[in-house]
Amino acid sequence: MADKSLAHDKQVLHKLGYAQELSRRMSGFSNFAISFSIICILAGGISNFALAFNSTGGGGAFVGWFVGGLFAMLVSLSMGQIASSYPTAGGLYHWGSILGGKFWGWMTAWFNLVGLVFVVSSVDVFLYVVFFKDLLLGTVLGVDVSTFTIWHQHAFVGFCLITQALFNHYGIKATTLLTDLSGYLIFALTVVFIIALFAFSPVQGLDFSRLFTFTNYTGDAGGGVVPATSSLFLAFFFGLIYVMYTITGFDASGHTSEETHDAQVNVPKGMWTSVFYSWIFGLVMVAAFILTMPNLDEAAATGWGSFTYLWAASRMPYALGLTLAVGFVIVNYICALAGLTSTSRMMYAFARDGGLPASSFFSHINPTTRTPTYAIWAAIVLAFLSTLYANIFAVLSTACAVFLYISYTIPTIAGFFAEGKKWKEKGPFNLGAWSKPIAIVSGVGVALLSVTGMVPPFQRIFWLTVALVVILPIIWVAGEKNRFQGVPEGEKIVERQKMIAEIEKKYGE
């Protein structure tokens, strides 16, 4: 049965004009786990909690998670349907190209690539600042971290990036073992953490009205996390960046399509299930945060320390706190590692079609490890450089969310217009009559959500977005449209198929 599935996967890939260069070792669970590991509600769900809570309090965080998660769910369904038709590495780039045209595919690729680089850098910075330094060392172990400097951060992030690259370098099997472990760990740690918060809470009784009460904590009331505004709606809208950053990165299932068994079924399933479970478990976790805080006003006044306030107030035993803190460090490390896997596959796929400078370099596959080794190491260099551009972790996370969701929107909207015309043959995962309504609601919703990451104090993201929107089309018109061949279509697929057998011989396929 497995051989039949592999043969079908290879046949579909050949039909799209590509050889089986990457090693197809990932099961359906592994494909789910890599997206679930990148989403990791124990990463952004903790580190960016203040963006929502310090905007409009308990209601902003809880209702915001529900609303933002719903949009993410719709996007994952739309993207999953497209992935079922076109199961290729670098998925979004291919989907944008096939459904919207060469230019839109090229734009999708650049936004997705920049967003993925920020995924890796933001998670590793969070890992150091929030989980390793402040929580594990400072709060749990009682180490004086006040003398730590930015050089400690650079050294820690550099160490993480290098070791994450080594795991990726030596094969998808090693990466899959870690992301599978992370999938189980996230479930287990989240359940234990939620139970511990309630079991050892100093709060007498549960006030569920907190979950639906909106309080304006912008400005000084929220420690300056969110700029002051008199509008609760604007404050709530801004706080949606919390869930938008956390429930993202599920395109990893698409990027590892060529490494997944029965990709047309398992890739879309990996996308929507990773979002669904993150959405539901995250909603319960956010509720636990809000319900077990001794005083919401005091928590908000601590600014970015609102989660630390919650943790310090808990009466959980030392051993349990230490275990949870170490677990958080581990899953956040694997979160960035999975992000690096996704980034390198995106670079490889884009370069394979000539989309990057020195494309033959970035599309190189090591015949022994069957991984895009040069793309992996280039990705960690870019990730480290991005921390120098914006070492404030809120800026890094916001950039990640904005650019990834822009790259999600393009193929989703392109699919809306191409369905029934250019896009006639769908895969096993088919939304049927719901396809177009879901596409348009998710596309418009995500476009609006992207705006939340471009207002003060994140003007840098606005200007970087403007720069990409202006500069990329200029580069395209100036000559890239003539140089870049794009994804193979029509006669190009026939030409590629003549070389496929020769390419696969190198890998023993």
NUMARLUM-65462 format. One record per residue (C-alpha): residue in one letter; x, y, z; residue number from 1. Coordinates in Angstrom, 3 decimals. Layout:
N
{A; {X; Y; Z}; NUM}
...
! end
This chain:
509
{M; {0.000; 0.000; 0.000}; 1}
{A; {2.844; 2.368; 0.899}; 2}
{D; {4.604; 1.606; -2.401}; 3}
{K; {1.392; 2.347; -4.290}; 4}
{S; {1.045; 5.656; -2.455}; 5}
{L; {4.665; 6.611; -3.195}; 6}
{A; {4.214; 5.740; -6.857}; 7}
{H; {1.109; 7.922; -7.035}; 8}
{D; {2.895; 10.810; -5.280}; 9}
{K; {5.741; 10.593; -7.765}; 10}
{Q; {3.340; 10.427; -10.691}; 11}
{V; {1.550; 13.591; -9.531}; 12}
{L; {4.886; 15.377; -9.070}; 13}
{H; {6.046; 14.322; -12.547}; 14}
{K; {2.776; 15.609; -14.000}; 15}
{L; {3.595; 19.017; -12.501}; 16}
{G; {7.036; 18.930; -14.135}; 17}
{Y; {9.273; 18.076; -11.175}; 18}
{A; {11.562; 15.205; -10.211}; 19}
{Q; {11.461; 13.474; -6.825}; 20}
{E; {14.652; 14.987; -5.366}; 21}
{L; {13.628; 15.347; -1.732}; 22}
{S; {13.199; 12.225; 0.398}; 23}
{R; {9.544; 11.263; 0.888}; 24}
{R; {9.700; 10.084; 4.519}; 25}
{M; {6.936; 12.042; 6.267}; 26}
{S; {3.717; 10.373; 7.404}; 27}
{G; {0.383; 12.147; 7.693}; 28}
{F; {1.007; 12.769; 11.387}; 29}
{S; {4.476; 14.161; 10.652}; 30}
{N; {3.014; 16.578; 8.131}; 31}
{F; {0.475; 17.703; 10.749}; 32}
{A; {3.186; 17.895; 13.427}; 33}
{I; {5.477; 20.229; 11.482}; 34}
{S; {2.692; 22.815; 11.098}; 35}
{F; {1.464; 22.238; 14.652}; 36}
{S; {5.049; 22.722; 15.880}; 37}
{I; {5.418; 26.039; 14.048}; 38}
{I; {2.042; 27.325; 15.236}; 39}
{C; {2.961; 26.162; 18.774}; 40}
{I; {0.454; 27.857; 21.051}; 41}
{L; {3.103; 27.610; 23.786}; 42}
{A; {5.244; 30.009; 21.734}; 43}
{G; {3.272; 32.981; 20.413}; 44}
{G; {0.295; 32.060; 22.592}; 45}
{I; {2.425; 33.015; 25.604}; 46}
{S; {5.020; 35.490; 24.331}; 47}
{N; {2.544; 37.755; 22.504}; 48}
{F; {-0.320; 37.474; 24.994}; 49}
{A; {0.208; 41.102; 26.060}; 50}
{L; {-0.589; 42.393; 22.562}; 51}
{A; {-4.219; 41.341; 23.004}; 52}
{F; {-4.667; 41.488; 26.769}; 53}
{N; {-3.016; 44.912; 27.089}; 54}
{S; {-5.267; 46.219; 24.320}; 55}
{T; {-8.747; 45.408; 25.603}; 56}
{G; {-8.312; 43.071; 28.560}; 57}
{G; {-9.858; 39.646; 28.989}; 58}
{G; {-12.459; 40.162; 26.282}; 59}
{G; {-9.822; 41.317; 23.816}; 60}
{A; {-7.662; 38.238; 24.387}; 61}
{F; {-10.438; 35.612; 24.542}; 62}
{V; {-12.856; 36.910; 21.908}; 63}
{G; {-9.906; 38.035; 19.779}; 64}
{W; {-8.475; 34.523; 19.823}; 65}
{F; {-11.851; 33.109; 18.753}; 66}
{V; {-12.320; 35.618; 15.897}; 67}
{G; {-8.728; 35.500; 14.640}; 68}
{G; {-8.657; 31.709; 14.903}; 69}
{L; {-11.830; 31.474; 12.835}; 70}
{F; {-10.205; 33.463; 10.033}; 71}
{A; {-7.089; 31.279; 10.229}; 72}
{M; {-9.307; 28.197; 10.029}; 73}
{L; {-10.982; 29.454; 6.856}; 74}
{V; {-7.611; 30.282; 5.296}; 75}
{S; {-6.266; 26.803; 6.098}; 76}
{L; {-9.287; 25.199; 4.403}; 77}
{S; {-8.847; 27.319; 1.270}; 78}
{M; {-5.109; 26.699; 1.131}; 79}
{G; {-5.624; 22.997; 1.835}; 80}
{Q; {-7.923; 22.638; -1.152}; 81}
{I; {-5.310; 24.198; -3.429}; 82}
{A; {-2.542; 22.075; -1.882}; 83}
{S; {-4.575; 18.961; -2.666}; 84}
{S; {-4.474; 19.920; -6.344}; 85}
{Y; {-0.828; 21.042; -6.455}; 86}
{P; {1.242; 19.173; -3.796}; 87}
{T; {4.658; 20.758; -4.355}; 88}
{A; {7.440; 22.110; -2.146}; 89}
{G; {7.222; 25.894; -1.955}; 90}
{G; {3.474; 25.414; -2.300}; 91}
{L; {2.242; 29.003; -2.038}; 92}
{Y; {4.571; 30.177; -4.776}; 93}
{H; {3.336; 27.447; -7.117}; 94}
{W; {-0.304; 28.050; -6.276}; 95}
{G; {0.009; 31.790; -6.887}; 96}
{S; {1.767; 31.154; -10.208}; 97}
{I; {-0.567; 28.484; -11.547}; 98}
{L; {-3.793; 30.173; -10.468}; 99}
{G; {-2.904; 33.859; -10.780}; 100}
{G; {-0.023; 34.034; -13.230}; 101}
{K; {3.753; 34.274; -13.143}; 102}
{F; {3.912; 37.757; -11.588}; 103}
{W; {1.584; 36.907; -8.696}; 104}
{G; {3.481; 33.700; -8.023}; 105}
{W; {6.729; 35.660; -7.926}; 106}
{M; {5.245; 38.222; -5.509}; 107}
{T; {3.839; 35.443; -3.333}; 108}
{A; {7.263; 33.816; -3.168}; 109}
{W; {9.015; 36.940; -1.927}; 110}
{F; {6.422; 37.801; 0.714}; 111}
{N; {6.328; 34.195; 1.897}; 112}
{L; {10.108; 33.920; 2.005}; 113}
{V; {10.547; 37.143; 3.997}; 114}
{G; {7.766; 36.072; 6.368}; 115}
{L; {9.345; 32.658; 6.916}; 116}
{V; {12.733; 34.203; 7.704}; 117}
{F; {10.994; 36.317; 10.361}; 118}
{V; {9.316; 33.159; 11.727}; 119}
{V; {12.702; 31.622; 12.497}; 120}
{S; {14.255; 34.780; 13.924}; 121}
{S; {11.233; 35.849; 15.999}; 122}
{V; {10.795; 32.433; 17.628}; 123}
{D; {14.491; 32.152; 18.496}; 124}
{V; {14.475; 35.665; 19.973}; 125}
{F; {11.307; 34.807; 21.943}; 126}
{L; {12.959; 31.586; 23.058}; 127}
{Y; {15.812; 33.573; 24.577}; 128}
{V; {14.011; 36.642; 25.969}; 129}
{V; {10.711; 35.183; 27.164}; 130}
{F; {11.294; 31.517; 27.883}; 131}
{F; {15.007; 30.948; 28.594}; 132}
{K; {16.149; 34.218; 30.197}; 133}
{D; {13.030; 35.624; 31.890}; 134}
{L; {10.986; 32.501; 32.674}; 135}
{L; {13.454; 29.630; 33.178}; 136}
{L; {16.521; 31.484; 34.457}; 137}
{G; {15.011; 34.569; 36.052}; 138}
{T; {11.637; 33.455; 37.415}; 139}
{V; {12.010; 29.708; 38.043}; 140}
{L; {15.725; 29.320; 38.839}; 141}
{G; {16.130; 32.751; 40.415}; 142}
{V; {19.172; 33.769; 38.364}; 143}
{D; {19.950; 37.501; 38.235}; 144}
{V; {19.508; 38.292; 34.534}; 145}
{S; {19.617; 42.070; 34.931}; 146}
{T; {23.236; 42.180; 33.757}; 147}
{F; {22.549; 40.236; 30.545}; 148}
{T; {23.195; 42.289; 27.405}; 149}
{I; {22.213; 42.132; 23.737}; 150}
{W; {25.388; 40.110; 23.146}; 151}
{H; {24.028; 37.313; 25.316}; 152}
{Q; {20.962; 37.308; 23.061}; 153}
{H; {23.026; 37.256; 19.864}; 154}
{A; {25.162; 34.379; 21.165}; 155}
{F; {22.130; 32.353; 22.250}; 156}
{V; {20.223; 32.965; 18.997}; 157}
{G; {23.341; 32.155; 16.961}; 158}
{F; {23.787; 28.854; 18.824}; 159}
{C; {20.134; 27.933; 18.264}; 160}
{L; {20.271; 28.765; 14.556}; 161}
{I; {23.423; 26.731; 13.956}; 162}
{T; {22.137; 23.641; 15.776}; 163}
{Q; {18.741; 23.934; 14.076}; 164}
{A; {20.524; 24.098; 10.731}; 165}
{L; {22.544; 20.981; 11.597}; 166}
{F; {19.380; 19.004; 12.377}; 167}
{N; {17.878; 20.129; 9.069}; 168}
{H; {21.107; 19.525; 7.179}; 169}
{Y; {21.327; 15.859; 8.130}; 170}
{G; {17.956; 14.868; 6.784}; 171}
{I; {14.208; 15.081; 7.066}; 172}
{K; {14.226; 11.960; 9.269}; 173}
{A; {15.994; 13.781; 12.133}; 174}
{T; {13.769; 16.835; 11.719}; 175}
{T; {10.638; 14.692; 11.612}; 176}
{L; {11.569; 12.863; 14.816}; 177}
{L; {11.886; 16.201; 16.611}; 178}
{T; {8.704; 17.755; 15.185}; 179}
{D; {6.731; 14.559; 15.931}; 180}
{L; {8.017; 14.758; 19.508}; 181}
{S; {7.046; 18.423; 19.637}; 182}
{G; {3.518; 17.600; 18.457}; 183}
{Y; {2.983; 15.248; 21.404}; 184}
{L; {4.776; 17.587; 23.825}; 185}
{I; {2.639; 20.605; 22.911}; 186}
{F; {-0.544; 18.639; 23.577}; 187}
{A; {0.747; 17.241; 26.881}; 188}
{L; {2.298; 20.473; 28.186}; 189}
{T; {-0.768; 22.529; 27.282}; 190}
{V; {-3.122; 20.181; 29.129}; 191}
{V; {-0.856; 20.006; 32.205}; 192}
{F; {-0.322; 23.783; 32.172}; 193}
{I; {-4.054; 24.540; 31.997}; 194}
{I; {-4.837; 22.108; 34.832}; 195}
{A; {-1.982; 23.550; 36.923}; 196}
{L; {-3.194; 27.130; 36.451}; 197}
{F; {-6.654; 26.246; 37.767}; 198}
{A; {-5.480; 23.805; 40.449}; 199}
{F; {-2.961; 26.197; 41.978}; 200}
{S; {-4.680; 29.506; 41.319}; 201}
{P; {-4.902; 32.005; 44.200}; 202}
{V; {-8.244; 33.213; 42.777}; 203}
{Q; {-11.327; 32.083; 44.703}; 204}
{G; {-14.111; 31.162; 42.270}; 205}
{L; {-14.201; 31.705; 38.522}; 206}
{D; {-15.569; 34.921; 37.071}; 207}
{F; {-16.462; 33.959; 33.491}; 208}
{S; {-17.599; 37.509; 32.721}; 209}
{R; {-13.889; 38.361; 32.483}; 210}
{L; {-13.785; 36.502; 29.165}; 211}
{F; {-16.269; 38.906; 27.586}; 212}
{T; {-15.428; 42.159; 29.365}; 213}
{F; {-13.540; 44.694; 27.278}; 214}
{T; {-11.391; 47.194; 29.164}; 215}
{N; {-9.284; 49.860; 27.504}; 216}
{Y; {-5.733; 49.083; 28.621}; 217}
{T; {-4.042; 51.019; 25.850}; 218}
{G; {-1.417; 53.579; 26.796}; 219}
{D; {-0.230; 53.807; 30.410}; 220}
{A; {-2.970; 51.535; 31.772}; 221}
{G; {-1.391; 48.660; 29.847}; 222}
{G; {2.209; 49.580; 30.478}; 223}
{G; {2.565; 51.209; 27.061}; 224}
{V; {2.407; 47.939; 25.115}; 225}
{V; {-0.292; 49.361; 22.853}; 226}
{P; {-0.487; 53.079; 21.895}; 227}
{A; {-3.284; 54.962; 23.662}; 228}
{T; {-6.621; 55.197; 21.860}; 229}
{S; {-10.113; 56.063; 23.074}; 230}
{S; {-11.673; 53.597; 20.638}; 231}
{L; {-12.273; 50.105; 22.041}; 232}
{F; {-12.890; 48.832; 18.508}; 233}
{L; {-9.513; 50.033; 17.256}; 234}
{A; {-7.796; 48.638; 20.348}; 235}
{F; {-9.494; 45.241; 19.838}; 236}
{F; {-8.639; 45.283; 16.136}; 237}
{F; {-4.987; 45.988; 16.947}; 238}
{G; {-4.922; 43.123; 19.470}; 239}
{L; {-5.820; 40.603; 16.754}; 240}
{I; {-2.135; 40.549; 15.808}; 241}
{Y; {-1.792; 38.202; 18.818}; 242}
{V; {-3.654; 35.290; 17.266}; 243}
{M; {-2.544; 36.250; 13.763}; 244}
{Y; {1.089; 35.760; 14.773}; 245}
{T; {0.469; 32.604; 16.777}; 246}
{I; {-1.733; 30.688; 14.328}; 247}
{T; {0.517; 31.051; 11.342}; 248}
{G; {3.192; 28.985; 9.632}; 249}
{F; {0.801; 26.179; 8.718}; 250}
{D; {1.998; 26.555; 5.126}; 251}
{A; {4.810; 24.262; 6.339}; 252}
{S; {2.542; 21.335; 5.486}; 253}
{G; {2.501; 22.602; 1.898}; 254}
{H; {6.234; 23.276; 1.793}; 255}
{T; {6.943; 19.662; 2.779}; 256}
{S; {4.481; 18.207; 0.237}; 257}
{E; {7.242; 16.502; -1.733}; 258}
{E; {8.433; 14.782; 1.446}; 259}
{T; {4.980; 13.552; 2.558}; 260}
{H; {3.310; 10.226; 1.794}; 261}
{D; {-0.066; 10.504; 0.034}; 262}
{A; {0.449; 14.254; -0.168}; 263}
{Q; {-2.848; 15.127; -1.857}; 264}
{V; {-4.705; 13.814; 1.197}; 265}
{N; {-2.263; 14.321; 4.074}; 266}
{V; {-1.070; 17.855; 3.263}; 267}
{P; {-4.494; 19.570; 3.372}; 268}
{K; {-5.399; 17.489; 6.406}; 269}
{G; {-2.148; 18.549; 8.104}; 270}
{M; {-2.980; 22.199; 7.429}; 271}
{W; {-6.516; 22.417; 8.713}; 272}
{T; {-6.116; 20.018; 11.641}; 273}
{S; {-3.017; 21.832; 12.934}; 274}
{V; {-4.977; 25.099; 12.861}; 275}
{F; {-8.111; 23.550; 14.379}; 276}
{Y; {-6.393; 21.958; 17.380}; 277}
{S; {-4.268; 25.063; 17.968}; 278}
{W; {-7.394; 27.219; 17.843}; 279}
{I; {-9.372; 25.077; 20.314}; 280}
{F; {-6.568; 24.290; 22.776}; 281}
{G; {-5.368; 27.892; 22.556}; 282}
{L; {-8.841; 29.222; 23.349}; 283}
{V; {-8.959; 27.145; 26.555}; 284}
{M; {-5.417; 28.218; 27.475}; 285}
{V; {-6.193; 31.926; 27.005}; 286}
{A; {-9.326; 31.486; 29.129}; 287}
{A; {-7.167; 29.901; 31.846}; 288}
{F; {-4.791; 32.891; 31.755}; 289}
{I; {-7.618; 35.374; 32.237}; 290}
{L; {-9.616; 33.429; 34.824}; 291}
{T; {-6.651; 32.704; 37.114}; 292}
{M; {-5.148; 36.202; 37.233}; 293}
{P; {-5.518; 37.666; 40.737}; 294}
{N; {-6.099; 41.202; 39.413}; 295}
{L; {-6.526; 42.130; 35.745}; 296}
{D; {-5.672; 45.811; 36.247}; 297}
{E; {-2.423; 44.948; 38.045}; 298}
{A; {-1.514; 42.425; 35.350}; 299}
{A; {-2.099; 44.947; 32.555}; 300}
{A; {-0.050; 47.613; 34.350}; 301}
{T; {3.029; 45.358; 34.144}; 302}
{G; {3.069; 45.826; 30.349}; 303}
{W; {4.888; 42.970; 28.655}; 304}
{G; {5.091; 41.294; 32.059}; 305}
{S; {1.398; 40.315; 32.193}; 306}
{F; {2.218; 36.630; 31.647}; 307}
{T; {5.061; 36.759; 34.183}; 308}
{Y; {2.584; 38.286; 36.664}; 309}
{L; {0.247; 35.335; 36.070}; 310}
{W; {3.050; 32.798; 36.497}; 311}
{A; {4.385; 34.410; 39.688}; 312}
{A; {0.904; 34.429; 41.214}; 313}
{S; {0.409; 30.692; 40.665}; 314}
{R; {1.029; 28.414; 43.649}; 315}
{M; {2.154; 25.464; 41.561}; 316}
{P; {4.972; 23.353; 43.100}; 317}
{Y; {8.527; 24.257; 42.156}; 318}
{A; {9.163; 20.919; 40.415}; 319}
{L; {6.069; 21.338; 38.245}; 320}
{G; {6.999; 24.907; 37.345}; 321}
{L; {10.530; 23.846; 36.437}; 322}
{T; {9.234; 20.980; 34.283}; 323}
{L; {6.829; 23.253; 32.429}; 324}
{A; {9.481; 25.958; 31.885}; 325}
{V; {11.976; 23.434; 30.474}; 326}
{G; {9.216; 21.992; 28.277}; 327}
{F; {8.383; 25.467; 26.954}; 328}
{V; {12.049; 25.990; 26.029}; 329}
{I; {12.150; 22.660; 24.162}; 330}
{V; {8.963; 23.167; 22.102}; 331}
{N; {9.946; 26.738; 21.231}; 332}
{Y; {13.340; 25.515; 20.031}; 333}
{I; {11.646; 22.905; 17.825}; 334}
{C; {9.153; 25.542; 16.646}; 335}
{A; {12.027; 27.553; 15.139}; 336}
{L; {13.631; 24.372; 13.799}; 337}
{A; {10.407; 23.503; 11.942}; 338}
{G; {10.250; 27.079; 10.670}; 339}
{L; {13.731; 26.645; 9.237}; 340}
{T; {12.603; 23.466; 7.454}; 341}
{S; {9.751; 25.395; 5.861}; 342}
{T; {11.990; 28.345; 4.905}; 343}
{S; {14.625; 26.157; 3.251}; 344}
{R; {12.007; 24.270; 1.209}; 345}
{M; {10.561; 27.572; 0.039}; 346}
{M; {14.009; 28.789; -1.033}; 347}
{Y; {14.741; 25.474; -2.754}; 348}
{A; {11.452; 25.417; -4.686}; 349}
{F; {11.701; 29.061; -5.777}; 350}
{A; {15.334; 28.627; -6.809}; 351}
{R; {14.503; 25.404; -8.692}; 352}
{D; {12.487; 27.565; -11.096}; 353}
{G; {15.155; 30.280; -11.277}; 354}
{G; {13.456; 32.701; -8.889}; 355}
{L; {16.516; 33.539; -6.763}; 356}
{P; {19.950; 34.906; -7.646}; 357}
{A; {22.425; 32.012; -7.891}; 358}
{S; {19.470; 29.653; -8.273}; 359}
{S; {21.579; 26.572; -8.959}; 360}
{F; {23.272; 27.151; -5.587}; 361}
{F; {20.065; 27.477; -3.556}; 362}
{S; {18.314; 24.621; -5.363}; 363}
{H; {21.174; 22.198; -4.701}; 364}
{I; {20.118; 18.931; -3.060}; 365}
{N; {22.693; 16.905; -1.149}; 366}
{P; {22.479; 13.417; -2.713}; 367}
{T; {23.275; 11.751; 0.621}; 368}
{T; {21.007; 13.639; 3.029}; 369}
{R; {18.402; 14.553; 0.368}; 370}
{T; {18.076; 18.049; 1.847}; 371}
{P; {18.555; 21.541; 0.304}; 372}
{T; {21.697; 22.138; 2.338}; 373}
{Y; {22.787; 25.485; 0.901}; 374}
{A; {19.280; 26.894; 1.294}; 375}
{I; {19.257; 25.769; 4.944}; 376}
{W; {22.480; 27.599; 5.810}; 377}
{A; {21.541; 30.683; 3.807}; 378}
{A; {18.245; 30.825; 5.698}; 379}
{I; {19.908; 30.968; 9.119}; 380}
{V; {22.204; 33.781; 7.963}; 381}
{L; {19.158; 35.781; 6.832}; 382}
{A; {17.326; 34.973; 10.073}; 383}
{F; {20.233; 36.210; 12.186}; 384}
{L; {20.568; 39.395; 10.123}; 385}
{S; {16.853; 40.090; 10.599}; 386}
{T; {17.378; 40.157; 14.391}; 387}
{L; {19.888; 42.971; 13.864}; 388}
{Y; {17.311; 44.908; 11.835}; 389}
{A; {14.654; 44.568; 14.542}; 390}
{N; {15.736; 42.997; 17.802}; 391}
{I; {12.443; 44.006; 19.472}; 392}
{F; {10.600; 40.719; 19.439}; 393}
{A; {7.168; 42.323; 18.931}; 394}
{V; {8.414; 43.856; 15.683}; 395}
{L; {9.828; 40.534; 14.500}; 396}
{S; {6.605; 38.684; 15.275}; 397}
{T; {4.455; 41.322; 13.614}; 398}
{A; {6.585; 41.237; 10.453}; 399}
{C; {6.264; 37.477; 10.363}; 400}
{A; {2.458; 37.604; 10.665}; 401}
{V; {1.948; 40.387; 8.114}; 402}
{F; {4.158; 38.955; 5.373}; 403}
{L; {2.974; 35.372; 5.774}; 404}
{Y; {-0.691; 36.313; 5.672}; 405}
{I; {-0.152; 38.533; 2.621}; 406}
{S; {1.425; 35.512; 0.925}; 407}
{Y; {-1.576; 33.399; 2.008}; 408}
{T; {-4.040; 35.901; 0.592}; 409}
{I; {-2.650; 36.025; -2.963}; 410}
{P; {-3.152; 32.352; -3.961}; 411}
{T; {-6.438; 32.198; -2.015}; 412}
{I; {-7.933; 35.098; -3.981}; 413}
{A; {-6.324; 33.826; -7.194}; 414}
{G; {-8.036; 30.482; -6.602}; 415}
{F; {-11.372; 32.273; -6.207}; 416}
{F; {-11.063; 33.771; -9.698}; 417}
{A; {-9.439; 30.713; -11.332}; 418}
{E; {-11.892; 28.116; -10.026}; 419}
{G; {-13.880; 26.544; -12.858}; 420}
{K; {-11.686; 28.304; -15.427}; 421}
{K; {-7.949; 27.755; -15.205}; 422}
{W; {-8.412; 25.576; -12.130}; 423}
{K; {-10.720; 22.781; -13.248}; 424}
{E; {-9.168; 19.678; -11.738}; 425}
{K; {-9.282; 19.501; -7.946}; 426}
{G; {-7.636; 17.023; -5.607}; 427}
{P; {-9.233; 14.657; -3.088}; 428}
{F; {-9.755; 17.499; -0.578}; 429}
{N; {-12.565; 19.526; -2.134}; 430}
{L; {-14.683; 22.179; -0.421}; 431}
{G; {-17.369; 21.906; -3.095}; 432}
{A; {-20.024; 24.632; -2.973}; 433}
{W; {-18.295; 26.237; 0.035}; 434}
{S; {-15.076; 26.822; -1.886}; 435}
{K; {-15.708; 30.335; -3.197}; 436}
{P; {-17.530; 31.732; -0.138}; 437}
{I; {-14.741; 30.525; 2.175}; 438}
{A; {-12.063; 31.902; -0.176}; 439}
{I; {-13.551; 35.378; -0.363}; 440}
{V; {-14.311; 35.670; 3.386}; 441}
{S; {-10.863; 34.411; 4.400}; 442}
{G; {-9.093; 36.544; 1.783}; 443}
{V; {-10.809; 39.794; 2.749}; 444}
{G; {-10.560; 38.996; 6.471}; 445}
{V; {-6.843; 38.295; 6.328}; 446}
{A; {-6.203; 41.400; 4.234}; 447}
{L; {-7.851; 43.445; 6.998}; 448}
{L; {-5.948; 41.618; 9.728}; 449}
{S; {-2.665; 42.395; 7.970}; 450}
{V; {-3.357; 46.083; 8.543}; 451}
{T; {-3.127; 45.514; 12.317}; 452}
{G; {0.583; 44.943; 11.948}; 453}
{M; {1.243; 48.232; 10.158}; 454}
{V; {0.098; 50.763; 12.768}; 455}
{P; {2.154; 52.329; 15.595}; 456}
{P; {4.347; 51.139; 17.222}; 457}
{F; {5.165; 48.922; 14.215}; 458}
{Q; {5.780; 51.601; 11.575}; 459}
{R; {8.892; 49.720; 10.459}; 460}
{I; {6.677; 46.897; 9.218}; 461}
{F; {4.504; 49.377; 7.325}; 462}
{W; {7.506; 50.897; 5.568}; 463}
{L; {9.052; 47.510; 4.842}; 464}
{T; {5.741; 46.358; 3.351}; 465}
{V; {5.491; 49.516; 1.255}; 466}
{A; {9.076; 48.994; 0.095}; 467}
{L; {8.291; 45.452; -1.064}; 468}
{V; {5.027; 46.484; -2.743}; 469}
{V; {6.806; 49.285; -4.640}; 470}
{I; {10.243; 47.788; -5.321}; 471}
{L; {9.225; 44.268; -6.353}; 472}
{P; {6.982; 45.376; -9.273}; 473}
{I; {9.712; 47.770; -10.431}; 474}
{I; {12.237; 44.898; -10.457}; 475}
{W; {9.693; 42.773; -12.292}; 476}
{V; {9.043; 45.341; -15.037}; 477}
{A; {12.744; 46.221; -15.278}; 478}
{G; {13.585; 42.758; -16.551}; 479}
{E; {12.671; 40.005; -14.120}; 480}
{K; {9.494; 39.217; -16.072}; 481}
{N; {11.658; 38.272; -19.069}; 482}
{R; {14.348; 36.409; -17.115}; 483}
{F; {12.174; 34.452; -14.681}; 484}
{Q; {10.607; 31.405; -16.309}; 485}
{G; {8.276; 30.511; -13.451}; 486}
{V; {6.615; 27.176; -12.799}; 487}
{P; {6.573; 24.713; -15.694}; 488}
{E; {3.340; 24.724; -17.661}; 489}
{G; {2.243; 23.249; -20.991}; 490}
{E; {5.221; 22.437; -23.214}; 491}
{K; {7.664; 23.253; -20.411}; 492}
{I; {6.286; 20.334; -18.420}; 493}
{V; {6.909; 18.021; -21.379}; 494}
{E; {10.484; 19.318; -21.652}; 495}
{R; {11.053; 18.862; -17.918}; 496}
{Q; {9.713; 15.311; -17.989}; 497}
{K; {12.453; 14.333; -20.422}; 498}
{M; {15.024; 15.181; -17.739}; 499}
{I; {13.191; 13.748; -14.725}; 500}
{A; {14.485; 10.168; -15.029}; 501}
{E; {18.063; 11.428; -15.336}; 502}
{I; {17.686; 13.693; -12.284}; 503}
{E; {16.139; 10.960; -10.146}; 504}
{K; {18.893; 8.503; -11.046}; 505}
{K; {21.280; 10.532; -8.863}; 506}
{Y; {19.107; 9.795; -5.848}; 507}
{G; {18.347; 6.171; -6.590}; 508}
{E; {14.698; 6.852; -7.341}; 509}
! end
